[in-house]
Amino acid sequence: MLKTQAVRPARLEMMAAIETRLSGFLAAERERWAAVDPRCAVPVDAVAGLVAAGGKRWRPAFCVSGFLAAGGPEAETETLLDAAAAIELVHAAALIHDDVLDDSPLRRGAPTVHTTHIATHAGAGWLGESRRYGEGTAILAGDLAMVYAGRLTAGLPDVARPVWDEMLTEIQIGQYLDMAVAAECVVDPAVSRWVAVCKSGRYSIHRPLLLGAAIAGRPQLATQFAEYGEALGEAFQLRDDLIDTFGDSAATGKPVGSDLAQHKMTLLLAMACGRDDRLRALVAEQEWDTEAIRLRLVDGGAREEIERRIGELVRWAREAIAQAGLDPAWQAELTEMATEVAYRNR
């Protein structure tokens, strides 16, 4: 096992290697396709631009941590690096598609892929409808990112493949249910919680941790990692809900209030509606008064309630990881990561 002082440097070293792998892979793809025709590089550039714009990299970080905490052998390091890089590409794909579904204008402080290409089409005066062109470009770029993720995970060991496949399935089903619940205005905290955990929490924390442990050859950690990941994944999404509703767009790099603007029945909103008839009446309207809803969330105490729930979830996550039988250094590291995830401001 790693000594305490070597834990974080080991993770950071692997994270740096993942960045190199991502940039090198995407640069090679761009060179390959630009040689065919410059237009072929457009979807590659869309993926590479989003990846290069940064982001918190929580998903590869948890994949690496699951591998290292499980005592992953050096022989599997390359497989782990490919898998962690692939998770970031899956995240890029999800963001590109999510921005189309939500019609978001900004991501990481820059115009979203579909917005960029709508403007390109309109500015050039090309034939056809600019919106369809821009959204089509984004859909194809997101699909390309998923193809790239599949290429990087071609060498996954058999024990890790089901974790990867389940993660991809959960993202798609969760994304659809999120859209359907918004369209139907379903006020059901249990459904909203499932959407939050399935669409975001599991693929952000739970599945990356399990994937890392599986690559390390210790799938038996699944139970403890699942308990930690489920609790922390819900806390992760609740923090996202709070940031979207009450955050600062300068910090987030995207508009705040977009969930309310899209009639999203977030877990925060569904939980608050369950105890506040005035709020429930507001969301029952055909057109939402988003400012009135936001103010009611404040006045009705929803913000404080969600903060209490996040604190409870973090405590559960810490208790779960304490029972995992990990090296004390990795127990401490995953405990600290739980705090960082749950109490971030963007």
Secondary structure, DSSP 8 states (H G I E B T S, - for coil): ---GGGHHHHHHHHHHHHHHHHHHHHHHHHHHHHTT-GGGHHHHHHHHHHHHT----HHHHHHHHHHHHTT--GGGHHHHHHHHHHHHHHHHHHHHHHHHHHT-SEETTEE-HHHHHHHHHHHHT-SS-HHHHHHHHHHHHHHHHHHHHHHHTTT--TTTHHHHHHHHHHHHHHHHHHHHHHHHT---HHHHHHHHIIIIIIIIIIHHHHHHHHHTT-GGGHHHHHHHHHHHHHHHHHHHHHHHHH--HHHHSS-TTHHHHTT---HHHHHHHTT-HHHHHHHTSSS--HHHHHHHHHHTTHHHHHHHHHHHHHHHHHHHHHTS---HHHHHHHHHHHHHHHT---
